[in-house]
């Protein structure tokens, strides 16, 4: 394989961004849809090259390809190279990113049709995809950080795409600021690494850890710093608050961010530096505990949300917690395998929510209902995606979820308990969404404005083929993506044995072991409870909500985390505390010192000005006094 191929995977979407954003702008004002064709062509070609790289890595010794570096800068003893690391982890990630991005770009042609910012949308999407690919391919931690920040910039631009809406602008700022808190830890880890090792190269860092040259407290703090960055991007507790608000962006943006790019970046970062984490028990425990807590914490909020995109947002946070749990108690293969399967069915579900919005004009499930007849393709694909997310055999989510459960059970019973409860919650809130959206009677959708003749006022309808086709392709992946590791092939590719794979070694073998069977039964019970409450009405959701009003309020208000950050941290600690103290120091000490020097200088100038008044007799007296003073000094000190 030519060594230029991995570079082209990143360069093609970046070239698309430059073409749309700089070169073709005058042309695109007249023919905006060309921007979509350029992006789809660039990402599609990058996707084809990504599969080429994957097959090449699968056949390469140690599942790794050698690609020469390019010298970038020499600063004293520091020699910085730009290069790509093409191993099994890279190969899997570039396939996931490019494939999901391609589906989203195709879908966006229907969803964003007629939007005045159409070409700007595709320029931002190209940049966002390019930065994520650069992050995945970079072979040193310094350039990973550059693309890491590029992903943050891209998310800011896309979440706030409809910047004329205050809610979108605020959500973009919130995502950017909250993730910066985690990025501070990541940057601190990079600086500590360089101070301790003198290198940024990923492979060199692996070797230093293996030989014990990088160990102990330094290694633990480096790993915790890296995880802090990952927690920000992957919305782990307590830095999860930005992600639900990110729903203010266009739905295809939500699909790409929450399936394969920004939120997956944090999981990838931990996986990329897994050799560092493995040698620190404290870091591994931190990853596992925060992952397990985030999974159940976010799932609990998904139980009561009425906006279908917010249900999926909390589901994303929960599943990211699952991935971190898999990394913390298992291996790279377990965590990344769930990232792999999750990317397809979560992208599908978000696109399905966008299709529902396209047909009804709303994301509020209380205004939907009965859509399965009007939107049969959307209904079928959304149900399959929900089954896969719930972990129903033999769909993709079952295989990856069960490997995490097996690893958690072997490692820590408490973490396993949190994970299995999350399985029940996930199945419940997803089929609550299915029954509220697609079953029962249609409740009218969005209420048209007075005098409006909007297309939604004519009733719900199926989305166009350009939106349905990507959903069908993703449905196929939501069914079969998990089969790639049934015999442990995925885990072996990533260089680790598939813990627990022997439990699910065949489609029928899953029923021979109690653990996968138990998780399947728990998921089915969650679906049945949603069926009893929201379809058959055997149990009244309203009565349960009223009986458990304090708990319902706590969940619906998101544990008051936004109020905690806004009122306590931002207003009290930062604004009224730190910032006011800094302002007082600036005005009293800094400005006081400067003003004091200025006043002293001005006063001295006033004294000198009085002396220099043009009177000859005063000058003679001054000279005489000076001469007498000099004579006295000479006499006294001779």
Backbone torsions as a table, in degrees:
resi	resn	phi	psi	omega
1	UNK	NA	130.0	177.8
2	UNK	-60.0	141.3	-177.0
3	UNK	-68.9	-15.1	179.3
4	UNK	-72.7	-20.2	-173.4
5	UNK	-59.5	-50.0	178.4
6	UNK	-60.1	-36.0	178.0
7	UNK	-63.6	-39.1	-177.6
8	UNK	-65.8	-29.1	179.0
9	UNK	-58.4	-38.6	176.8
10	UNK	-83.0	-40.9	-172.0
11	UNK	-70.0	-31.6	-177.8
12	UNK	-63.2	-51.0	175.8
13	UNK	-64.1	-33.5	178.6
14	UNK	-67.0	-39.7	176.0
15	UNK	-63.5	-36.5	176.7
16	UNK	-61.2	-42.2	177.2
17	UNK	-60.2	-45.6	-179.3
18	UNK	-65.6	-40.9	-179.9
19	UNK	-62.5	-48.7	-176.7
20	UNK	-71.5	-41.1	-173.6
21	UNK	-80.4	-26.3	-173.8
22	UNK	-122.6	-49.8	-168.7
23	UNK	-83.8	-45.3	-172.3
24	UNK	-95.1	8.0	-173.9
25	UNK	-55.9	-47.2	179.5
26	UNK	-62.0	-38.9	-179.7
27	UNK	-67.3	-38.1	-175.7
28	UNK	-73.4	-19.8	175.8
29	UNK	-61.9	-29.7	179.6
30	UNK	-92.2	-37.5	-179.2
31	UNK	-126.3	75.1	-173.9
32	UNK	-63.4	-28.3	-175.3
33	UNK	-66.5	-17.8	176.9
34	UNK	-60.9	-31.7	178.5
35	UNK	-58.4	-40.5	177.4
36	UNK	-65.1	-41.4	-179.9
37	UNK	-64.7	-39.7	179.5
38	UNK	-63.6	-46.4	-179.3
39	UNK	-64.5	-45.2	-179.9
40	UNK	-62.7	-41.0	178.6
41	UNK	-63.5	-44.2	-178.7
42	UNK	-66.6	-47.0	-178.6
43	UNK	-69.5	-36.7	177.6
44	UNK	-62.7	-42.8	177.9
45	UNK	-67.4	-40.0	176.6
46	UNK	-61.3	-37.1	178.4
47	UNK	-65.2	-43.2	177.2
48	UNK	-60.8	-42.6	178.1
49	UNK	-66.4	-33.7	178.6
50	UNK	-63.8	-41.0	176.4
51	UNK	-65.6	-37.1	176.4
52	UNK	-59.7	-45.8	179.1
53	UNK	-63.2	-41.8	-179.8
54	UNK	-59.9	-47.0	-179.7
55	UNK	-66.4	-35.5	177.7
56	UNK	-66.2	-40.7	179.1
57	UNK	-67.0	-38.7	179.4
58	UNK	-61.0	-30.7	-179.4
59	UNK	-98.1	0.7	-176.2
60	UNK	-88.7	154.2	175.4
61	UNK	-60.3	132.6	-179.2
62	UNK	57.8	19.1	178.5
63	UNK	52.2	50.3	-177.7
64	UNK	-150.5	136.5	177.5
65	UNK	-108.3	142.5	179.0
66	UNK	-94.1	124.8	178.0
67	UNK	-128.9	128.6	-176.6
68	UNK	-67.1	144.2	176.6
69	UNK	-80.6	166.2	173.0
70	UNK	-120.7	125.2	179.4
71	UNK	-68.5	129.2	-175.7
72	UNK	-105.8	-47.9	-176.4
73	UNK	-156.8	147.6	173.2
74	UNK	-122.2	118.1	-179.8
75	UNK	-125.1	99.3	-175.7
76	UNK	63.1	-122.5	178.1
77	UNK	-88.0	-1.5	-177.8
78	UNK	-91.7	118.5	179.0
79	UNK	-114.7	107.8	-175.0
80	UNK	-101.0	127.9	178.3
81	UNK	-112.4	149.0	169.8
82	UNK	-102.1	128.9	-179.5
83	UNK	-158.7	171.2	177.7
84	UNK	-118.0	142.7	176.4
85	UNK	-108.0	112.0	-175.6
86	UNK	-111.4	88.4	174.4
87	UNK	-119.4	-170.8	-175.7
88	UNK	-63.4	-39.7	179.3
89	UNK	-62.5	-44.8	177.2
90	UNK	-60.5	-46.0	-175.8
91	UNK	-60.9	-44.1	179.1
92	UNK	-64.2	-44.8	-176.1
93	UNK	-66.5	-41.0	-178.7
94	UNK	-67.1	-32.8	175.9
95	UNK	-65.9	-46.0	-179.7
96	UNK	-61.7	-48.3	-175.7
97	UNK	-64.2	-48.9	-176.1
98	UNK	-70.1	-39.3	-178.7
99	UNK	-66.2	-49.2	179.8
100	UNK	-64.3	-42.2	178.3
101	UNK	-60.4	-40.9	179.4
102	UNK	-61.2	-45.7	178.7
103	UNK	-60.5	-41.3	-178.9
104	UNK	-67.1	-40.3	-179.1
105	UNK	-65.3	-39.4	178.0
106	UNK	-65.3	-47.8	179.2
107	UNK	-58.3	-37.5	-175.7
108	UNK	-64.6	-23.1	179.2
109	UNK	-62.1	-32.5	175.8
110	UNK	-85.3	-42.6	-174.6
111	UNK	-68.6	-38.1	-175.9
112	UNK	-96.5	6.7	-179.0
113	UNK	-56.5	128.5	178.8
114	UNK	86.2	-6.4	179.2
115	UNK	-70.6	133.5	-177.9
116	UNK	-64.0	-19.8	179.0
117	UNK	-101.4	28.6	-172.9
118	UNK	-55.7	-51.4	-177.7
119	UNK	-69.6	-34.2	175.9
120	UNK	-64.0	-38.5	177.7
121	UNK	-58.3	-48.7	-177.4
122	UNK	-71.3	-30.2	175.1
123	UNK	-64.0	-45.8	179.5
124	UNK	-65.3	-39.3	179.2
125	UNK	-63.3	-39.4	178.0
126	UNK	-63.8	-44.3	179.4
127	UNK	-63.1	-43.9	-178.7
128	UNK	-61.9	-46.0	178.8
129	UNK	-63.4	-42.3	-180.0
130	UNK	-62.2	-42.7	-179.7
131	UNK	-65.3	-39.8	178.4
132	UNK	-65.0	-40.1	178.2
133	UNK	-67.6	-38.2	176.3
134	UNK	-62.0	-40.5	177.4
135	UNK	-61.8	-43.5	-178.0
136	UNK	-67.9	-36.5	-173.8
137	UNK	-86.8	-23.6	-172.9
138	UNK	-58.3	139.0	-177.7
139	UNK	-102.6	6.2	173.5
140	UNK	-140.9	152.8	-169.9
141	UNK	-69.8	-24.9	178.9
142	UNK	-66.1	-48.0	-179.9
143	UNK	-75.1	-24.6	170.8
144	UNK	-60.7	-40.4	179.6
145	UNK	-66.8	-37.1	177.4
146	UNK	-59.7	-49.3	-179.5
147	UNK	-72.7	-29.3	174.8
148	UNK	-57.7	-46.2	177.3
149	UNK	-69.8	-31.9	175.2
150	UNK	-62.3	-39.5	175.5
151	UNK	-62.0	-41.0	177.3
152	UNK	-62.6	-41.3	177.2
153	UNK	-63.5	-45.9	179.8
154	UNK	-60.0	-41.3	179.0
155	UNK	-65.3	-38.0	177.7
156	UNK	-60.8	-45.1	-178.7
157	UNK	-66.6	-37.4	-175.2
158	UNK	-82.9	-39.4	177.1
159	UNK	-63.2	-38.8	178.2
160	UNK	-94.8	27.3	-176.4
161	UNK	-56.8	-44.7	175.9
162	UNK	-89.9	68.8	-171.1
163	UNK	-66.8	-15.4	177.9
164	UNK	-71.2	-14.8	175.5
165	UNK	-89.7	119.8	180.0
166	UNK	-54.9	-36.7	-179.0
167	UNK	-64.5	-37.7	178.8
168	UNK	-70.2	-43.2	178.8
169	UNK	-62.2	-41.6	179.4
170	UNK	-67.2	-38.9	179.1
171	UNK	-64.5	-39.4	178.6
172	UNK	-63.5	-44.3	178.5
173	UNK	-64.1	-40.2	-179.3
174	UNK	-63.2	-44.9	178.7
175	UNK	-61.7	-43.2	-177.6
176	UNK	-66.0	-44.2	-175.5
177	UNK	-72.2	-44.9	-178.0
178	UNK	-63.4	-43.4	-179.9
179	UNK	-68.3	-24.5	175.4
180	UNK	-63.4	-31.4	178.7
181	UNK	-61.1	-44.0	176.7
182	UNK	-69.5	-36.7	-178.8
183	UNK	-64.3	-27.6	175.3
184	UNK	-60.4	-41.9	176.9
185	UNK	-64.4	-40.2	178.5
186	UNK	-62.8	-45.7	179.0
187	UNK	-63.1	-42.0	177.6
188	UNK	-60.5	-39.0	178.3
189	UNK	-64.3	-40.2	178.8
190	UNK	-62.9	-45.3	-179.9
191	UNK	-64.6	-41.1	178.4
192	UNK	-65.4	-39.6	177.3
193	UNK	-60.6	-47.2	-178.4
194	UNK	-67.1	-39.6	178.4
195	UNK	-63.2	-30.9	-176.7
196	UNK	-89.6	-29.5	-172.4
197	UNK	-120.3	-24.3	-178.5
198	UNK	75.9	17.7	-179.1
199	UNK	-143.8	154.5	172.9
200	UNK	-110.6	-7.6	-172.4
201	UNK	-68.7	130.0	-175.4
202	UNK	-63.9	-48.2	-177.6
203	UNK	-64.6	-37.5	177.3
204	UNK	-63.5	-39.8	177.8
205	UNK	-63.4	-40.3	175.8
206	UNK	-56.3	-46.7	-177.2
207	UNK	-65.0	-39.0	179.8
208	UNK	-65.3	-37.1	177.1
209	UNK	-68.7	-41.6	-178.8
210	UNK	-63.6	-34.7	-179.2
211	UNK	-87.8	-5.6	-179.9
212	UNK	86.0	3.3	179.0
213	UNK	-69.0	-27.0	174.5
214	UNK	-117.7	108.8	-173.6
215	UNK	-158.7	-177.2	173.3
216	UNK	69.2	-146.7	-176.5
217	UNK	-62.2	-38.4	179.6
218	UNK	-59.5	-46.4	180.0
219	UNK	-62.5	-41.4	-179.6
220	UNK	-62.7	-45.2	-179.8
221	UNK	-66.8	-36.4	176.1
222	UNK	-62.1	-46.3	-179.4
223	UNK	-64.1	-40.9	178.9
224	UNK	-64.8	-39.2	177.8
225	UNK	-63.7	-43.2	177.2
226	UNK	-62.4	-42.1	179.6
227	UNK	-65.9	-32.2	176.5
228	UNK	-60.1	-44.6	176.0
229	UNK	-61.9	-42.2	179.1
230	UNK	-64.2	-38.4	-179.8
231	UNK	-64.2	-34.6	177.6
232	UNK	-66.6	-53.4	-178.1
233	UNK	-67.8	-37.8	-177.0
234	UNK	-93.3	13.3	170.9
235	UNK	55.5	45.5	174.6
236	UNK	-85.4	149.7	178.1
237	UNK	-56.9	134.2	5.9
238	UNK	-99.5	16.8	-178.2
239	UNK	-99.7	29.4	-176.1
240	UNK	-88.4	-10.1	-165.0
241	UNK	-68.2	-19.1	-177.6
242	UNK	-75.7	-29.8	-166.6
243	UNK	-68.6	-44.2	178.3
244	UNK	-60.6	-37.2	179.4
245	UNK	-69.4	-20.2	179.5
246	UNK	-66.5	-6.6	176.8
247	UNK	-66.7	-8.3	-179.9
248	UNK	-70.8	-17.4	176.8
249	UNK	-76.0	168.9	175.5
250	UNK	-55.2	146.3	-175.8
251	UNK	-58.8	-40.2	176.0
252	UNK	-60.3	-31.6	175.3
253	UNK	-64.1	-46.7	177.5
254	UNK	-57.5	-41.0	-179.5
255	UNK	-62.6	-45.8	-177.8
256	UNK	-70.2	-44.2	-179.3
257	UNK	-62.7	-42.3	-170.5
258	UNK	-92.3	-4.1	-179.1
259	UNK	-108.2	-48.1	-167.5
260	UNK	-138.2	-3.7	-174.5
261	UNK	-118.4	-97.7	-167.2
262	UNK	-56.6	-51.8	-176.7
263	UNK	-69.9	-28.9	176.4
264	UNK	-73.2	-19.5	-177.9
265	UNK	-61.5	-38.6	180.0
266	UNK	-65.8	-43.4	177.7
267	UNK	-63.2	-42.8	177.6
268	UNK	-60.9	-40.3	-178.0
269	UNK	-60.9	-45.0	177.6
270	UNK	-63.8	-40.8	179.2
271	UNK	-65.5	-39.1	-179.8
272	UNK	-62.9	-37.8	-179.4
273	UNK	-105.9	29.1	179.8
274	UNK	-59.2	-36.2	176.0
275	UNK	-57.2	-30.7	176.1
276	UNK	-72.2	-42.8	-179.7
277	UNK	-65.4	-38.3	-177.0
278	UNK	-59.3	-29.4	-177.1
279	UNK	-93.1	12.5	175.9
280	UNK	-133.8	105.3	-179.6
281	UNK	-62.4	-35.7	-179.9
282	UNK	-64.4	-42.0	179.7
283	UNK	-66.6	-42.0	179.3
284	UNK	-62.8	-42.0	179.0
285	UNK	-64.1	-41.0	178.9
286	UNK	-60.2	-46.2	179.9
287	UNK	-61.1	-45.8	-176.7
288	UNK	-66.9	-45.5	-176.4
289	UNK	-66.9	-47.1	179.8
290	UNK	-65.0	-37.9	177.8
291	UNK	-62.0	-47.4	-178.7
292	UNK	-65.6	-42.3	179.7
293	UNK	-65.4	-42.8	179.2
294	UNK	-60.3	-38.6	-177.9
295	UNK	-60.1	-49.9	-177.1
296	UNK	-77.9	-33.0	179.8
297	UNK	-61.8	-49.0	-178.9
298	UNK	-71.3	-37.5	179.7
299	UNK	-61.4	-36.0	-179.3
300	UNK	-63.6	-35.4	178.3
301	UNK	-74.2	-30.6	177.2
302	UNK	-64.8	-19.1	-177.8
303	UNK	-65.3	-27.0	-169.1
304	UNK	-118.2	-0.4	-177.8
305	UNK	-73.4	144.8	-179.8
306	UNK	-106.4	-15.3	175.5
307	UNK	-85.8	122.6	-173.4
308	UNK	-62.8	-33.6	177.6
309	UNK	-70.6	-33.9	178.0
310	UNK	-71.5	-33.8	172.7
311	UNK	-57.9	-46.2	179.9
312	UNK	-68.4	-32.2	178.5
313	UNK	-64.5	-46.9	178.8
314	UNK	-68.5	-31.2	173.5
315	UNK	-62.1	-40.3	178.5
316	UNK	-62.0	-46.8	178.7
317	UNK	-58.3	-43.8	-179.0
318	UNK	-62.5	-45.5	-178.7
319	UNK	-69.9	-31.2	173.3
320	UNK	-64.7	-37.0	173.7
321	UNK	-61.4	-39.8	175.1
322	UNK	-58.2	-45.1	-179.6
323	UNK	-62.1	-43.9	178.3
324	UNK	-63.9	-38.7	175.9
325	UNK	-60.6	-43.2	178.5
326	UNK	-61.2	-40.8	177.4
327	UNK	-67.9	-37.9	-175.8
328	UNK	-72.7	-31.4	-176.9
329	UNK	-111.3	-9.7	-174.5
330	UNK	-123.3	-102.1	-176.0
331	UNK	-158.1	174.7	174.7
332	UNK	-57.2	-42.7	-176.0
333	UNK	-59.9	-41.6	-176.9
334	UNK	-67.9	-47.4	-179.5
335	UNK	-65.8	-44.6	-177.7
336	UNK	-72.0	-30.7	177.4
337	UNK	-63.6	-39.2	177.0
338	UNK	-70.0	-36.0	174.1
339	UNK	-59.6	-41.7	-178.8
340	UNK	-61.1	-52.4	-178.2
341	UNK	-70.2	-40.0	-177.8
342	UNK	-61.2	-35.8	-177.5
343	UNK	-56.5	-39.7	-175.2
344	UNK	-76.5	-50.0	-176.4
345	UNK	-76.3	-26.0	177.2
346	UNK	-75.1	-38.8	174.2
347	UNK	-59.5	-43.6	178.4
348	UNK	-58.7	-45.3	-177.3
349	UNK	-66.3	-40.2	177.7
350	UNK	-66.5	-41.5	177.1
351	UNK	-63.7	-35.2	176.2
352	UNK	-64.0	-40.0	177.5
353	UNK	-65.6	-35.8	176.0
354	UNK	-66.6	-36.8	177.7
355	UNK	-65.1	-41.1	177.1
356	UNK	-62.4	-43.4	177.8
357	UNK	-63.3	-39.0	179.1
358	UNK	-62.2	-33.4	-177.6
359	UNK	-89.0	-20.4	-174.9
360	UNK	-121.2	-19.9	-178.8
361	UNK	82.1	11.2	-178.2
362	UNK	-146.7	158.9	170.9
363	UNK	-108.7	-1.4	-177.1
364	UNK	-80.6	114.9	-176.5
365	UNK	-66.7	-21.3	178.6
366	UNK	-69.7	-16.2	178.9
367	UNK	-103.4	8.2	-178.5
368	UNK	-104.5	-137.4	-178.2
369	UNK	96.1	143.4	175.1
370	UNK	67.9	19.8	-174.7
371	UNK	-83.2	-8.1	-175.1
372	UNK	-64.8	-27.8	179.4
373	UNK	-81.4	-38.4	-178.8
374	UNK	-78.7	-26.8	-175.7
375	UNK	-131.2	67.5	-173.5
376	UNK	-65.6	-38.3	-180.0
377	UNK	-67.4	-44.1	177.8
378	UNK	-62.9	-41.6	179.8
379	UNK	-61.4	-49.6	-177.0
380	UNK	-62.0	-46.1	-178.0
381	UNK	-68.3	-37.9	-179.1
382	UNK	-67.1	-38.9	179.0
383	UNK	-65.1	-43.1	179.2
384	UNK	-64.1	-42.3	176.4
385	UNK	-61.2	-39.7	179.0
386	UNK	-67.0	-40.4	176.7
387	UNK	-62.5	-40.4	179.4
388	UNK	-66.3	-43.1	178.1
389	UNK	-64.2	-37.3	179.2
390	UNK	-70.4	-14.8	178.2
391	UNK	84.6	41.3	-179.5
392	UNK	-91.6	130.4	178.2
393	UNK	-66.3	138.5	3.9
394	UNK	-106.3	32.1	-175.8
395	UNK	-75.8	170.8	-168.4
396	UNK	-59.2	-43.5	-175.5
397	UNK	-63.0	-27.1	-179.5
398	UNK	-60.9	-46.9	-172.3
399	UNK	-68.8	-42.7	-178.5
400	UNK	-74.7	-38.2	179.8
401	UNK	-64.8	-41.1	-176.2
402	UNK	-69.6	-30.0	175.9
403	UNK	-65.6	-37.0	176.8
404	UNK	-65.8	-42.8	179.8
405	UNK	-62.7	-41.5	179.3
406	UNK	-62.4	-45.0	-179.9
407	UNK	-65.5	-40.5	179.1
408	UNK	-66.0	-40.0	178.9
409	UNK	-61.6	-40.1	-179.6
410	UNK	-73.7	-23.6	-173.1
411	UNK	-96.8	-47.2	-172.2
412	UNK	-156.3	115.0	-178.2
413	UNK	-60.7	-32.9	-179.2
414	UNK	-67.0	-46.0	179.0
415	UNK	-63.8	-37.6	177.2
416	UNK	-62.8	-40.7	179.6
417	UNK	-61.8	-45.3	177.2
418	UNK	-59.7	-40.9	-177.7
419	UNK	-67.5	-41.1	-177.0
420	UNK	-72.4	-33.6	174.2
421	UNK	-65.3	-37.3	177.8
422	UNK	-63.2	-34.7	176.6
423	UNK	-57.9	-46.0	179.6
424	UNK	-62.8	-47.0	-179.4
425	UNK	-61.1	-42.8	-178.0
426	UNK	-60.5	-47.8	-180.0
427	UNK	-62.1	-39.1	-178.5
428	UNK	-66.1	-53.0	-173.3
429	UNK	-70.9	-27.1	177.5
430	UNK	-71.0	-40.5	-179.6
431	UNK	-83.7	-18.2	164.5
432	UNK	-59.7	-44.4	177.9
433	UNK	-64.8	-41.6	179.7
434	UNK	-61.6	-48.4	-175.9
435	UNK	-70.4	-39.0	178.9
436	UNK	-68.5	-32.2	-174.7
437	UNK	-86.5	-44.1	-168.0
438	UNK	-109.3	-15.3	-177.1
439	UNK	-110.2	172.9	-178.0
440	UNK	77.4	-151.2	-178.3
441	UNK	-106.1	146.0	179.2
442	UNK	-68.2	132.9	-173.1
443	UNK	-104.8	12.7	169.0
444	UNK	107.3	-14.9	179.5
445	UNK	64.8	-154.7	179.1
446	UNK	-70.4	139.8	178.0
447	UNK	-80.6	116.9	-178.8
448	UNK	-63.7	148.0	175.2
449	UNK	-66.2	157.2	-177.2
450	UNK	-58.0	125.9	178.6
451	UNK	84.4	0.6	-177.4
452	UNK	-79.5	144.4	174.2
453	UNK	-118.8	39.8	-179.6
454	UNK	-58.8	150.5	-177.5
455	UNK	-63.4	-26.2	-179.1
456	UNK	-69.8	-19.6	179.8
457	UNK	-71.1	-11.8	180.0
458	UNK	-93.8	8.8	177.0
459	UNK	101.4	162.4	-179.0
460	UNK	-67.5	151.9	-178.0
461	UNK	-153.1	157.2	-180.0
462	UNK	-71.1	149.2	179.4
463	UNK	-73.1	161.3	179.4
464	UNK	-67.9	165.5	-175.1
465	UNK	-60.5	-33.3	-178.4
466	UNK	-65.1	-21.9	175.5
467	UNK	-93.4	-35.9	-177.4
468	UNK	-72.3	-38.8	-175.7
469	UNK	-57.8	-48.6	176.8
470	UNK	-60.7	-33.2	178.4
471	UNK	-66.5	-37.1	178.2
472	UNK	-66.7	-42.9	178.3
473	UNK	-61.1	-44.8	179.5
474	UNK	-67.2	-29.8	176.0
475	UNK	-63.2	-41.5	176.9
476	UNK	-58.6	-43.5	179.0
477	UNK	-68.6	-34.8	178.2
478	UNK	-65.0	-24.1	177.8
479	UNK	-83.8	-48.1	-166.2
480	UNK	-108.7	-6.2	-177.0
481	UNK	-60.4	-32.1	-179.1
482	UNK	-71.5	-17.6	-177.8
483	UNK	-71.0	-15.5	-177.7
484	UNK	-65.9	-16.0	-179.2
485	UNK	-120.5	15.9	-179.8
486	UNK	-59.8	-36.7	178.2
487	UNK	-105.4	14.1	175.2
488	UNK	86.7	9.1	-177.4
489	UNK	-64.3	-39.8	179.5
490	UNK	-63.6	-45.7	-179.1
491	UNK	-64.0	-41.0	178.8
492	UNK	-65.1	-35.8	177.4
493	UNK	-61.6	-38.8	-179.3
494	UNK	-86.5	9.1	170.1
495	UNK	82.1	24.9	176.8
496	UNK	-145.0	154.2	175.8
497	UNK	-74.0	147.3	-178.2
498	UNK	-82.8	94.9	178.0
499	UNK	-58.0	123.9	177.5
500	UNK	85.3	-3.5	-179.6
501	UNK	-61.9	-32.5	-179.9
502	UNK	-63.2	-19.2	178.9
503	UNK	-75.2	-23.8	-177.2
504	UNK	-126.7	43.7	-171.8
505	UNK	-71.2	-12.3	176.7
506	UNK	-152.3	167.5	-178.4
507	UNK	-60.5	-37.0	-178.2
508	UNK	-90.9	-22.3	-178.4
509	UNK	-65.2	-19.4	-179.5
510	UNK	-60.8	-28.6	-177.1
511	UNK	-84.8	1.8	-179.6
512	UNK	-93.7	-4.9	-179.6
513	UNK	-125.5	139.1	-173.9
514	UNK	-69.0	-29.1	-173.0
515	UNK	-69.2	-53.6	176.2
516	UNK	-60.6	-36.1	179.5
517	UNK	-66.2	-40.0	179.4
518	UNK	-64.4	-43.4	179.7
519	UNK	-65.2	-35.4	177.4
520	UNK	-65.0	-42.4	179.0
521	UNK	-65.0	-40.9	178.8
522	UNK	-61.6	-42.7	178.9
523	UNK	-64.2	-42.0	178.9
524	UNK	-64.7	-35.4	176.3
525	UNK	-64.7	-38.7	176.5
526	UNK	-62.3	-43.2	177.4
527	UNK	-63.7	-41.8	-179.1
528	UNK	-63.9	-39.7	178.7
529	UNK	-63.6	-42.3	176.5
530	UNK	-62.1	-39.6	177.4
531	UNK	-61.1	-44.8	-178.2
532	UNK	-67.4	-33.9	-174.6
533	UNK	-87.7	-41.6	-168.9
534	UNK	-108.8	-10.9	177.4
535	UNK	-112.6	-54.7	-178.5
536	UNK	-84.6	-19.9	179.3
537	UNK	62.7	27.2	175.1
538	UNK	-66.0	-31.2	178.4
539	UNK	-120.1	132.7	-176.8
540	UNK	-86.5	116.9	175.7
541	UNK	-60.3	-34.8	-178.9
542	UNK	-65.8	-42.1	-179.9
543	UNK	-66.1	-40.0	178.0
544	UNK	-65.9	-40.8	178.8
545	UNK	-62.4	-40.4	179.2
546	UNK	-70.9	-37.1	-180.0
547	UNK	-68.4	-32.6	-178.9
548	UNK	-112.6	41.6	-173.4
549	UNK	-55.0	-46.4	-179.5
550	UNK	-61.7	-40.2	179.6
551	UNK	-68.5	-42.9	178.5
552	UNK	-59.0	-45.4	179.8
553	UNK	-62.5	-41.4	179.4
554	UNK	-61.0	-43.5	179.9
555	UNK	-70.7	-43.8	-177.1
556	UNK	-66.1	-34.0	177.6
557	UNK	-86.4	11.0	174.2
558	UNK	59.9	42.7	179.9
559	UNK	58.2	19.5	178.3
560	UNK	58.4	28.5	-179.4
561	UNK	-68.1	-37.6	178.4
562	UNK	-64.0	-42.9	178.0
563	UNK	-64.7	-38.7	178.4
564	UNK	-59.8	-48.5	-179.0
565	UNK	-66.6	-43.9	-174.3
566	UNK	-71.1	-50.5	-172.3
567	UNK	-83.9	-39.7	-176.6
568	UNK	-88.9	-54.4	-173.1
569	UNK	-76.3	-52.3	-175.1
570	UNK	-73.1	-56.0	-173.0
571	UNK	-75.7	-46.0	-174.5
572	UNK	-80.9	-56.5	-174.1
573	UNK	-74.2	-50.4	-175.9
574	UNK	-78.1	-59.3	-171.9
575	UNK	-70.2	-56.7	-176.4
576	UNK	-80.1	-14.6	-179.5
577	UNK	-104.2	-82.8	-173.1
578	UNK	-64.3	-48.3	-175.3
579	UNK	-66.6	-40.2	178.7
580	UNK	-67.8	-37.2	176.8
581	UNK	-63.5	-41.0	177.9
582	UNK	-66.2	-39.6	178.7
583	UNK	-65.0	-40.3	178.0
584	UNK	-65.0	-42.6	177.7
585	UNK	-61.1	-41.2	-178.8
586	UNK	-65.3	-44.2	-176.6
587	UNK	-76.9	-38.1	-174.7
588	UNK	-86.0	-45.0	-174.5
589	UNK	-89.0	-58.5	-175.8
590	UNK	-67.2	-56.0	-179.7
591	UNK	-65.0	-36.5	179.1
592	UNK	-62.1	-41.3	178.4
593	UNK	-64.9	-46.7	-179.5
594	UNK	-63.1	-45.3	-179.6
595	UNK	-66.1	-35.9	177.5
596	UNK	-63.6	-43.4	177.0
597	UNK	-62.4	-42.1	-179.3
598	UNK	-64.5	-43.2	-179.8
599	UNK	-65.5	-40.0	178.2
600	UNK	-62.9	-43.7	179.3
601	UNK	-63.1	-43.8	-179.9
602	UNK	-65.1	-38.5	178.3
603	UNK	-65.3	-43.0	177.8
604	UNK	-62.9	-37.8	177.9
605	UNK	-63.9	-36.2	178.3
606	UNK	-65.2	-39.5	178.3
607	UNK	-64.3	-46.7	180.0
608	UNK	-64.4	-34.3	179.9
609	UNK	-64.3	-36.0	177.7
610	UNK	-68.2	-34.5	178.6
611	UNK	-68.0	-40.2	-179.0
612	UNK	-86.9	70.9	-175.6
613	UNK	-108.0	2.7	176.5
614	UNK	86.1	2.2	179.1
615	UNK	-88.2	118.1	-174.6
616	UNK	-62.9	-40.3	-178.1
617	UNK	-62.9	-33.2	178.1
618	UNK	-68.0	-39.4	178.2
619	UNK	-63.5	-41.1	-179.4
620	UNK	-63.6	-43.8	179.1
621	UNK	-61.8	-41.7	179.8
622	UNK	-62.9	-42.6	179.5
623	UNK	-64.9	-41.9	-179.7
624	UNK	-62.6	-46.8	178.7
625	UNK	-59.8	-42.1	178.9
626	UNK	-63.3	-43.1	-179.9
627	UNK	-63.4	-43.5	178.3
628	UNK	-61.3	-43.2	179.7
629	UNK	-61.4	-42.1	178.4
630	UNK	-63.9	-43.1	-179.8
631	UNK	-62.0	-43.2	179.0
632	UNK	-61.5	-43.4	-179.8
633	UNK	-62.5	-44.1	179.5
634	UNK	-61.8	-42.5	-178.3
635	UNK	-65.3	-43.6	-175.7
636	UNK	-72.8	-35.3	-172.8
637	UNK	-108.9	11.9	179.6
638	UNK	-66.6	NA	NA
